[in-house]
Amino acid sequence: MRPEETLDIKLALAGWFAGKPAAELAEMEAEAYAKQGFSNSPQDELDSLRIAQNYWVAPDMVRIVEAAQETLPDEDVLLEEPPSSHGFLVLAEPFTIRCADPECVDDHPFSGLRWRPVHRVLPANKWAEEQHDDGILIQWIGPVVGEEERQFFGSPVAPVGNGMFMPAGRPLQMAQSVEIGAMRPESAVLCRYARTMWTLMQQPLVAVGELEADRAQRRRLQRAGRIPAAPVAVVTLRRKTATGGNNDEAQEVEWSHRWVVRGHWRRQWHPRLQTHRPVWISEHVKGPDDKPLLVREKVITWRR
């Protein structure tokens, strides 16, 4: 998907949440969200979409997220962790995750993400007393399947499953706990993808531009009256400028791809969050700008 499509996709989802099908689906899902201790009505979704900051993430950044998420340190979730309190994010290319159902062999695509802050109250049970949590509710979106689903949602994307709540002050490893509110392991994986995305979006590895709505798009948004014509933050991989002295013996090499050199996580002081947080260290991206980015796992062999 192109960055210019971000606002149109957001408008289509806003139209869906304002319609009767969304209200009917919300009634069916109300019990599931009540068990999680909070409301997630279509009006809640619309209110969040109206004020959500818009993001579009370039293909190179999606590949970096896929590589980095596997080793992201499991720090406590912070309410200030996302780049904005309410967000609407579209991926240029989807990533896929193998279905958690052992009887399903499909790889499910994910092409975007919404998030907002939520307070939940969980009733007491035999494992714990009544529990109050502030946290972040995330909802992934994915490509629609077939023309019928596209007509139903009025969009090339649709919500995937239910929203997932990440309680602040706890690591994602709580997925393995019997404490109330613990998420399933497959949900923890998707939350890890979201946290990796947020973390990388706020680091020097990334360049963030801004795209304004064009005249036709502004008119469509004004006529609908559901979301403002806010700019889209375009998140791309920053190209590091090569430095060094003159070398008369240097030779030009026609590389067939680009690659990330020595990518790894390191704990570093985060001034905005006022705590130490993981920082993705990538010394540089090497290779011609017009070649595809190749991301490989790094294998270190110790020899005596």
N, C-alpha and C positions, 0 to 999 in steps of 0.2 A: 504494500500500500504506500502511496505517496503522501508526503506531509500535507499537501493541499486537501487531502481527503479527511483529515482528522476531524475538522469541525462538522463536516457533513455526516460522518459516522456518529458523532456525539449528538447531533440534532436528530438523527434517525432513532437512536436509543431513547432520547428524551420523548419523542413522539410515541414510542412503544410504551414507556412508563406512564404516559398520560392516557393511554387507551384502556378499553375494557378487558382485553386479554391479559394484560399485566395485573389488573385488579383481581381477576379470577385466579391467576397463578399464585398471587400473593396469599389468597385465602387458603390455597392448598399447602403452601409452605409456612404458614403462620405458626403451626405447632412446632415445626422443626426449629424455627428461630426462637420461639418461646423457650424451648429447652436450652438454647444457648444463652438465654437471659436478656435478649434485647429485641427491638422491633426493626424490621427492614421492609417497610411498606413502600409502594411506588412513590408516594409523596416524599418519603425520606430520600429515595434515590434521586428524584427530580431536584429537590432542594440542594443536594450535594453536587449534582451535575452543573447546576447554575453557577456555582462559585468555584468549581474545580479548575485548577490550572491545567492547561493542555500541553501534552508532550507527544513528540514523534521521535522514535528511536531508530537510527539507521541500521542497515544490515550488519555492518562490522561490529557495532556495539552489541547486537543480539548474540553474535558468535562469541564475543568476549564474555558476556554474561553466562552463556552455556558452559564455557570452560572454567570460569572462576567460581561458579556457584557450588561445585562439588567440594571445594576446600574452604568455603567461607566459615570463619570461626563462629561458634554458636554463642554470641554475646546476648545479654538481656535486651529485649525489645524496648526501644525508646519511642515515646510519642513524637519526638522531634526527628525521628529517623528518616521519614520520607522527605523529599525536597519541598513539599508543600503539604498542608494539613488535609486538603481535599485535592485529588488528582484524577485526571483522565489521560491514559497513555495508550498509544497505538504503536505497534511494532511494524517496521517496514516488511519484515518477513517473520512468519510464525516459527516457534520452536515446538518440538514434539516431546511428549513423555509417554512411556509405555503404560497402558491401563493397569490399575492396581488389582482388578479382578483377575484371578488366576485362570478363569475360563475365557478371558478376552485376550487376544494377541494384537489388538490394534494399538497404534501410536496416535495419541490424541493431540491435535494442534492447539496452540494458544497464541492469540494474535494481539492481545491488549489487556489492560488492567485498569480497574477503578479502585479508589480507596478513600476512606473517610474515618475520622475519629468516632468512637462509640463507647458508651458506658454500659456495662452489663451487670445484672444482679442474678446470681444463681442460687436457687433454694438449697437448703441443707439436705444432705442425705447421709447414709451410713458411713461415708468416708470423710465428710468434712462439714463444717458449719456453713451458714449462708455466706456467700462470697461476692464481694464487690470488686470490679476491675474496670480500669480505663484501658483502652486498647485501640487497635487499628483494625477495621473491617476491610478486607480486600475481596474483590470479585473479578475473576479472570473472564475474558471474553475470547471466543474462538470463531473461526469461519463457519458460516451456516452450511448445512448439508442439503443441497438440492434447491430447486426453484421454489418449492412449496414452503420450505422453512424461510427462505429469503422473503417471500411475500408476507409470511406470518409476522416476522420481526421488522420488515421494512428496511433491512440493513444487510450488508454483507457479513456482519458479525452478530453474535448473540451471546448472552450470558452462559457460562459453562458451570453447571452445578450451582450449589449454594455459596453464599459469601462465607469467608473464613475469618474468624476473629483471632487476632494475635494480642494476648494480654501484655500490657507494659510491665517491665520489671522481671520478666521471665525469659529464659532461653527456649528455643524451639524443641530442645530435647524433652520438654514436658510432654511431648507426644507419646512418650513411653510410660507416662505416669498414670496411676489409677485415680488421681485427684480429679474432681469434677472440672469440666471445662477443657481437659486435655484433648488435643486434636489428634486425628488419625495420622499415621506416618506419611501417607500419600499427600495429605493436606500440608504437612510440615515441609515436604519437598517443594510444593508450589509457593509456600511462604518464603522459603529460602531463595527461590528464584526472584521473588519480589524484593527481598531485602538486598540481594546482590545488585539488582537493577538500581535501587535507590542509592546504595553505597557508591557504585561506580559513577552514577550521574553527577555526583558532587565532588569528584576528584579531578586532579590536573590531567588525567588521561583523556578527559572529555572536553569537547568544544561545544558550546551551546549558542545557537543562533536564535533568531526570532522571525516568524513568518506571520504577516498580517493577512486577514481575510481580504479577498478581492471584492470588487463592487458587487458582482452577482451573488457571491456568497453572503455578503452583508445583507443584501436585500432578502434573501431566503431566510436568514436568521431573524431579521426584523419582522417579516410577515408571520413566521411561526410564533415568535414572542416567547420562546421557552428557554433559550440560552443566549448569552451575550456573544457578540463577535469579538471575543478575546483572542489575543495572539497565541500562536502555537510555538512552544519551545522546541527547536529542532536539535536533537542530541546526536552528535557524531563523534567519531574517534579522532582525536587530535593528532595531526601529523607532526612529529618532532623534527625541528630544523636541524639538519646535519651541521656539525661543527668540526673543526680540526685545521691543522696547518696544511700548507702546500706540500704536495708529494708528486715529484716529477715522474715517479715510477708507477703511479696509480693507474689502474686499468678499468675501463668501463665493463660492467657485467650485465648482460641482458637477463634479469631475473624473470622467472615465469609466475611468481606470486609474491605476496607480502606476508610477513609473519611477525608475531609478537615475540620479542626477545626477553627471556627470563621473567615471565609473569608469575607473581607470587603475592600472598597476603603478608602484611606486617602491621603490628599494632603501633598506632601513632596517635599523638594528642590531637583531638578534634576541637578547635576553638569554639565552633558554634554549639556543639553538644556538651562542651566542658567535661570531657572524659576521654579515655583512650578507646579508640575504635579501630576495626580492621581497615587497612588502606591497601588497595590493589597496586602493587609496584610493577610497572612495565617500563623497562629501561628505554625502549624505543620500538617503533614499528618500522621495519626495514623492507625495502622493495619499492618498485614503481607504483605511483598512485593509481594507475589504470589497471593494475593486476588484482586478482582475487586475494582475499585475506585467508591465509591458512593457519588454523589454530590446532596445535598438537600438544599432547601431554609431554611433559619433559621427564625423561628417564635418566637418573644419575647412576652410573656404574662405578663402584669402588674397586680399584685394582691394587693389589699389593706389589 
